[in-house]
């Protein structure tokens, strides 16, 4: 996040839950009484990746690029006690608000660093993370410098050999940005999958897709089962179908990178 107007709205249906809005756009949902509850579709899909990163309940090292309300960090702390986590969030005013209004469990081993995502990533040791989650937006757009091969090279550096990378990618028709991100990830990682609402994959509407990458085979069967069983079912694309979907897009470099497209106003109505 980057300097937007942050607001916390109480959830009428869950007495200990709040939604974080940034410049009027819903960004995170947190239930302090049930941190394992993931309300947003894309966060549920990121949660599935976290669940499949290691055996159930086993602690992991997780790096979160983009903090928001620390929803996924809380989720991992609740579902994988004794995990060690780092959150890199540039918007220090937002971090202060969240810490005051939605404090982290003092037993959770979560370190929050106020820095640009790429600068924070550069300070993480080699082979440190079992999981890297990228969910970074500035003005509802992912900054250009977090969309390139060079950025993903550094992500792969900090991942353990069997670690997973998961990114929230927002796009709409004609899906040029999403296809470019697939080509970029394919230039760095041999194993890829994409989890999204079928309507988004067909280019029918703007929405979020979760890009998953690894140097080792992904748990595709279980990821597919979990994604299909969500309240808003998602499809998992991989292999030849994903290659065909990318449509010959070329990898993005620092020299050619641009920010992700801005969502249309209707998305947040």
One Martini backbone bead per residue (centre of mass of N, CA, C, O) as a GRO file, in nm:
protein
  269
    1UNK     BB    1   0.102   0.031   0.009
    2UNK     BB    2   0.035   0.407  -0.058
    3UNK     BB    3  -0.099   0.668   0.113
    4UNK     BB    4  -0.386   0.616   0.166
    5UNK     BB    5  -0.711   0.611   0.262
    6UNK     BB    6  -0.789   0.482   0.579
    7UNK     BB    7  -1.042   0.235   0.672
    8UNK     BB    8  -1.264   0.105   0.933
    9UNK     BB    9  -1.515  -0.148   0.907
   10UNK     BB   10  -1.768  -0.293   1.043
   11UNK     BB   11  -1.908  -0.606   1.082
   12UNK     BB   12  -2.239  -0.694   1.103
   13UNK     BB   13  -2.197  -1.029   1.121
   14UNK     BB   14  -1.913  -0.974   1.281
   15UNK     BB   15  -1.818  -0.849   1.588
   16UNK     BB   16  -1.476  -0.892   1.529
   17UNK     BB   17  -1.497  -0.744   1.246
   18UNK     BB   18  -1.304  -0.605   0.961
   19UNK     BB   19  -1.275  -0.351   0.706
   20UNK     BB   20  -1.037  -0.248   0.476
   21UNK     BB   21  -0.999   0.078   0.343
   22UNK     BB   22  -0.865   0.213   0.029
   23UNK     BB   23  -0.992   0.463  -0.121
   24UNK     BB   24  -1.274   0.278  -0.094
   25UNK     BB   25  -1.124   0.004  -0.115
   26UNK     BB   26  -1.128  -0.318  -0.061
   27UNK     BB   27  -0.852  -0.502   0.109
   28UNK     BB   28  -0.947  -0.614   0.402
   29UNK     BB   29  -1.014  -0.892   0.634
   30UNK     BB   30  -1.091  -0.911   0.993
   31UNK     BB   31  -1.099  -1.167   1.257
   32UNK     BB   32  -1.014  -1.167   1.583
   33UNK     BB   33  -1.175  -1.439   1.669
   34UNK     BB   34  -1.107  -1.553   1.347
   35UNK     BB   35  -0.819  -1.571   1.166
   36UNK     BB   36  -0.914  -1.820   0.968
   37UNK     BB   37  -1.095  -1.615   0.836
   38UNK     BB   38  -1.174  -1.581   0.480
   39UNK     BB   39  -1.361  -1.356   0.288
   40UNK     BB   40  -1.191  -1.324   0.048
   41UNK     BB   41  -1.131  -1.483  -0.234
   42UNK     BB   42  -0.822  -1.437  -0.280
   43UNK     BB   43  -0.746  -1.512   0.017
   44UNK     BB   44  -0.837  -1.802   0.006
   45UNK     BB   45  -0.635  -1.883  -0.218
   46UNK     BB   46  -0.385  -1.811  -0.055
   47UNK     BB   47  -0.455  -2.006   0.176
   48UNK     BB   48  -0.421  -2.265   0.013
   49UNK     BB   49  -0.122  -2.231  -0.039
   50UNK     BB   50  -0.040  -2.228   0.257
   51UNK     BB   51  -0.157  -2.512   0.328
   52UNK     BB   52   0.043  -2.650   0.085
   53UNK     BB   53   0.347  -2.591   0.181
   54UNK     BB   54   0.282  -2.785   0.427
   55UNK     BB   55   0.214  -2.962   0.664
   56UNK     BB   56  -0.016  -2.969   0.885
   57UNK     BB   57   0.088  -2.725   1.130
   58UNK     BB   58   0.350  -2.652   1.018
   59UNK     BB   59   0.602  -2.455   1.033
   60UNK     BB   60   0.691  -2.139   0.877
   61UNK     BB   61   0.840  -1.932   0.633
   62UNK     BB   62   0.706  -1.601   0.587
   63UNK     BB   63   0.652  -1.366   0.314
   64UNK     BB   64   0.512  -1.031   0.305
   65UNK     BB   65   0.412  -0.837   0.030
   66UNK     BB   66   0.226  -0.667   0.189
   67UNK     BB   67  -0.008  -0.600   0.453
   68UNK     BB   68  -0.236  -0.438   0.547
   69UNK     BB   69  -0.413  -0.633   0.798
   70UNK     BB   70  -0.262  -0.916   0.819
   71UNK     BB   71  -0.434  -1.163   0.730
   72UNK     BB   72  -0.227  -1.392   0.644
   73UNK     BB   73  -0.053  -1.382   0.898
   74UNK     BB   74  -0.281  -1.465   1.090
   75UNK     BB   75  -0.352  -1.730   0.954
   76UNK     BB   76  -0.076  -1.871   0.992
   77UNK     BB   77  -0.060  -1.837   1.301
   78UNK     BB   78  -0.324  -2.015   1.347
   79UNK     BB   79  -0.245  -2.277   1.155
   80UNK     BB   80   0.089  -2.219   1.222
   81UNK     BB   81   0.240  -2.253   1.477
   82UNK     BB   82   0.567  -2.107   1.501
   83UNK     BB   83   0.584  -1.921   1.290
   84UNK     BB   84   0.787  -1.723   1.065
   85UNK     BB   85   0.736  -1.367   1.002
   86UNK     BB   86   0.724  -1.130   0.726
   87UNK     BB   87   0.645  -0.779   0.684
   88UNK     BB   88   0.610  -0.563   0.396
   89UNK     BB   89   0.540  -0.207   0.453
   90UNK     BB   90   0.531   0.119   0.341
   91UNK     BB   91   0.274   0.208   0.509
   92UNK     BB   92   0.312   0.334   0.822
   93UNK     BB   93   0.030   0.444   0.888
   94UNK     BB   94  -0.119   0.180   0.846
   95UNK     BB   95   0.032   0.013   1.051
   96UNK     BB   96  -0.053   0.185   1.295
   97UNK     BB   97  -0.358   0.142   1.269
   98UNK     BB   98  -0.360  -0.168   1.287
   99UNK     BB   99  -0.215  -0.200   1.557
  100UNK     BB  100  -0.432  -0.045   1.721
  101UNK     BB  101  -0.714  -0.178   1.612
  102UNK     BB  102  -0.556  -0.471   1.508
  103UNK     BB  103  -0.400  -0.655   1.694
  104UNK     BB  104  -0.164  -0.868   1.737
  105UNK     BB  105  -0.066  -1.150   1.845
  106UNK     BB  106   0.184  -1.176   2.079
  107UNK     BB  107   0.255  -1.486   1.986
  108UNK     BB  108   0.321  -1.390   1.718
  109UNK     BB  109   0.579  -1.431   1.462
  110UNK     BB  110   0.574  -1.097   1.366
  111UNK     BB  111   0.744  -0.897   1.134
  112UNK     BB  112   0.748  -0.542   1.077
  113UNK     BB  113   0.839  -0.364   0.775
  114UNK     BB  114   0.926  -0.039   0.671
  115UNK     BB  115   0.895  -0.086   0.319
  116UNK     BB  116   0.971  -0.157   0.027
  117UNK     BB  117   0.928  -0.453  -0.117
  118UNK     BB  118   1.203  -0.475  -0.270
  119UNK     BB  119   1.385  -0.380  -0.042
  120UNK     BB  120   1.298  -0.598   0.161
  121UNK     BB  121   1.370  -0.845  -0.011
  122UNK     BB  122   1.684  -0.785  -0.030
  123UNK     BB  123   1.715  -0.856   0.300
  124UNK     BB  124   1.667  -1.147   0.248
  125UNK     BB  125   1.772  -1.443   0.276
  126UNK     BB  126   1.870  -1.710   0.147
  127UNK     BB  127   1.658  -1.970   0.173
  128UNK     BB  128   1.414  -1.877   0.387
  129UNK     BB  129   1.143  -1.939   0.231
  130UNK     BB  130   0.837  -2.115   0.191
  131UNK     BB  131   0.679  -1.829   0.158
  132UNK     BB  132   0.555  -1.597  -0.094
  133UNK     BB  133   0.358  -1.296  -0.069
  134UNK     BB  134   0.194  -1.094  -0.319
  135UNK     BB  135   0.014  -0.775  -0.208
  136UNK     BB  136   0.054  -0.499  -0.408
  137UNK     BB  137  -0.078  -0.161  -0.370
  138UNK     BB  138  -0.118   0.153  -0.563
  139UNK     BB  139  -0.400   0.277  -0.634
  140UNK     BB  140  -0.498  -0.026  -0.730
  141UNK     BB  141  -0.188  -0.080  -0.815
  142UNK     BB  142   0.078  -0.244  -0.934
  143UNK     BB  143   0.386  -0.187  -0.927
  144UNK     BB  144   0.619  -0.212  -1.171
  145UNK     BB  145   0.872  -0.327  -0.990
  146UNK     BB  146   0.659  -0.596  -0.929
  147UNK     BB  147   0.664  -0.729  -1.259
  148UNK     BB  148   0.949  -0.860  -1.290
  149UNK     BB  149   1.214  -1.063  -1.339
  150UNK     BB  150   1.397  -0.935  -1.125
  151UNK     BB  151   1.202  -0.971  -0.894
  152UNK     BB  152   1.172  -1.288  -0.922
  153UNK     BB  153   1.465  -1.355  -0.876
  154UNK     BB  154   1.451  -1.265  -0.573
  155UNK     BB  155   1.236  -1.455  -0.485
  156UNK     BB  156   1.391  -1.717  -0.553
  157UNK     BB  157   1.629  -1.665  -0.364
  158UNK     BB  158   1.447  -1.678  -0.085
  159UNK     BB  159   1.364  -1.950  -0.161
  160UNK     BB  160   1.318  -2.249  -0.113
  161UNK     BB  161   1.332  -2.512  -0.320
  162UNK     BB  162   1.007  -2.588  -0.227
  163UNK     BB  163   0.882  -2.322  -0.260
  164UNK     BB  164   0.626  -2.064  -0.258
  165UNK     BB  165   0.459  -1.852  -0.494
  166UNK     BB  166   0.220  -1.575  -0.434
  167UNK     BB  167  -0.005  -1.375  -0.643
  168UNK     BB  168  -0.185  -1.081  -0.674
  169UNK     BB  169  -0.377  -1.042  -0.977
  170UNK     BB  170  -0.502  -0.760  -1.151
  171UNK     BB  171  -0.765  -0.783  -1.408
  172UNK     BB  172  -0.881  -0.722  -1.747
  173UNK     BB  173  -0.996  -0.664  -2.027
  174UNK     BB  174  -0.755  -0.842  -2.224
  175UNK     BB  175  -0.529  -0.958  -2.017
  176UNK     BB  176  -0.235  -0.847  -2.055
  177UNK     BB  177  -0.109  -0.848  -1.772
  178UNK     BB  178  -0.152  -1.145  -1.693
  179UNK     BB  179   0.007  -1.267  -1.929
  180UNK     BB  180   0.273  -1.124  -1.860
  181UNK     BB  181   0.303  -1.260  -1.576
  182UNK     BB  182   0.327  -1.546  -1.679
  183UNK     BB  183   0.580  -1.505  -1.855
  184UNK     BB  184   0.758  -1.406  -1.623
  185UNK     BB  185   0.738  -1.657  -1.440
  186UNK     BB  186   0.841  -1.862  -1.663
  187UNK     BB  187   1.138  -1.731  -1.661
  188UNK     BB  188   1.186  -1.849  -1.344
  189UNK     BB  189   0.964  -2.080  -1.332
  190UNK     BB  190   0.866  -2.419  -1.399
  191UNK     BB  191   0.611  -2.382  -1.200
  192UNK     BB  192   0.255  -2.333  -1.274
  193UNK     BB  193  -0.038  -2.139  -1.162
  194UNK     BB  194  -0.397  -2.056  -1.191
  195UNK     BB  195  -0.634  -1.869  -0.986
  196UNK     BB  196  -0.984  -1.833  -1.093
  197UNK     BB  197  -1.241  -1.697  -1.215
  198UNK     BB  198  -1.386  -1.781  -1.506
  199UNK     BB  199  -1.469  -1.488  -1.591
  200UNK     BB  200  -1.181  -1.378  -1.583
  201UNK     BB  201  -1.047  -1.582  -1.782
  202UNK     BB  202  -1.261  -1.485  -2.016
  203UNK     BB  203  -1.286  -1.162  -2.002
  204UNK     BB  204  -1.565  -1.048  -1.852
  205UNK     BB  205  -1.393  -0.936  -1.598
  206UNK     BB  206  -1.281  -0.783  -1.332
  207UNK     BB  207  -1.001  -0.928  -1.133
  208UNK     BB  208  -0.869  -1.192  -0.940
  209UNK     BB  209  -0.550  -1.356  -0.945
  210UNK     BB  210  -0.361  -1.651  -0.864
  211UNK     BB  211  -0.020  -1.683  -0.865
  212UNK     BB  212   0.172  -1.987  -0.896
  213UNK     BB  213   0.511  -2.077  -0.782
  214UNK     BB  214   0.789  -2.310  -0.866
  215UNK     BB  215   1.062  -2.545  -0.867
  216UNK     BB  216   0.831  -2.743  -0.794
  217UNK     BB  217   0.583  -2.932  -0.779
  218UNK     BB  218   0.252  -2.886  -0.753
  219UNK     BB  219  -0.060  -2.916  -0.566
  220UNK     BB  220  -0.302  -2.944  -0.787
  221UNK     BB  221  -0.530  -3.128  -0.688
  222UNK     BB  222  -0.584  -2.979  -0.416
  223UNK     BB  223  -0.618  -2.695  -0.527
  224UNK     BB  224  -0.859  -2.765  -0.705
  225UNK     BB  225  -1.051  -2.868  -0.487
  226UNK     BB  226  -1.058  -2.615  -0.307
  227UNK     BB  227  -1.141  -2.404  -0.525
  228UNK     BB  228  -1.411  -2.552  -0.606
  229UNK     BB  229  -1.527  -2.540  -0.287
  230UNK     BB  230  -1.591  -2.262  -0.282
  231UNK     BB  231  -1.829  -2.024  -0.270
  232UNK     BB  232  -1.634  -1.916  -0.510
  233UNK     BB  233  -1.548  -2.073  -0.763
  234UNK     BB  234  -1.242  -2.199  -0.898
  235UNK     BB  235  -0.989  -2.212  -1.138
  236UNK     BB  236  -0.724  -2.432  -1.254
  237UNK     BB  237  -0.432  -2.350  -1.426
  238UNK     BB  238  -0.213  -2.556  -1.639
  239UNK     BB  239   0.020  -2.603  -1.846
  240UNK     BB  240  -0.093  -2.594  -2.160
  241UNK     BB  241  -0.335  -2.412  -2.091
  242UNK     BB  242  -0.154  -2.180  -1.980
  243UNK     BB  243   0.012  -2.133  -2.231
  244UNK     BB  244  -0.229  -2.062  -2.411
  245UNK     BB  245  -0.334  -1.824  -2.239
  246UNK     BB  246  -0.076  -1.636  -2.274
  247UNK     BB  247  -0.043  -1.587  -2.592
  248UNK     BB  248   0.273  -1.500  -2.636
  249UNK     BB  249   0.381  -1.357  -2.415
  250UNK     BB  250   0.612  -1.143  -2.264
  251UNK     BB  251   0.850  -1.067  -2.066
  252UNK     BB  252   0.913  -0.867  -1.791
  253UNK     BB  253   1.102  -0.581  -1.733
  254UNK     BB  254   1.229  -0.308  -1.595
  255UNK     BB  255   1.225  -0.151  -1.875
  256UNK     BB  256   0.897  -0.248  -1.941
  257UNK     BB  257   0.748  -0.175  -1.695
  258UNK     BB  258   0.413  -0.163  -1.561
  259UNK     BB  259   0.141  -0.100  -1.421
  260UNK     BB  260  -0.136  -0.201  -1.334
  261UNK     BB  261  -0.451  -0.180  -1.392
  262UNK     BB  262  -0.719   0.000  -1.337
  263UNK     BB  263  -1.005  -0.021  -1.193
  264UNK     BB  264  -1.317   0.000  -1.229
  265UNK     BB  265  -1.557   0.156  -1.044
  266UNK     BB  266  -1.763  -0.094  -1.038
  267UNK     BB  267  -1.606  -0.296  -0.854
  268UNK     BB  268  -1.681  -0.120  -0.565
  269UNK     BB  269  -2.011  -0.120  -0.551
   0.00000   0.00000   0.00000
